[in-house]
Amino acid sequence: MIELIIFICLLLAGYIFGQMLEQSHYRSIRKRESLLRNIPLIASKKLPDEFTPCTTSLVAGNVVISVDFFKKFVAGLRNLVGGRVTTYESLIDRARREALLRMREEARQLGANYVFNVKMETSSISKGQRDTIGSVEVLAYGTAIKLAKTRPEMPVDAVADV
């Protein structure tokens, strides 16, 4: 009986602290996204004709985020019956947004106006291994473009926040 009480306490603590850390990370992401909105991320490989690049550089953002105990427990239960594992969706969302932010921060340090040809790679770390905490890695990369003259206005439908 004592083992069950300890397990429930650990599960509850995992839920509470996991939610607190996740919400804190989301606040940080939202704040940094608003500060870096002036560097558009564009999936297209082709630059518009009116762009005259001064410099180009590869930029990348990489992040590894671990799953908390509560989410791992709930996902394990969900795997027994099959279906969508919604507890991991926020983990993937946070990892993708954080990787894009880190890429934008690197582009800003280089003085870039845009990042073109934006791509993302996602991988699972410790997948299928027992007694390990699962993690997800996301790598975002693209070509930072610093324009020779002031940035031309792009049509609204041409700019896509990745």
Secondary structure, DSSP 4 states (H G I P E B T S, - for coil): -HHHHHHHHHHHHHHHHHHHHHHHHHHHHHHHHHHTTTS-B---SSPPTT--EEEEEEEEEEEEEEPPHHHHHHHHHHHHH-S--GGGHHHHHHHHHHHHHHHHHHHHHTT-SEEEEEEEEEEEESTT-TTS--EEEEEEEEEEEEESSSPPPPPGGG----
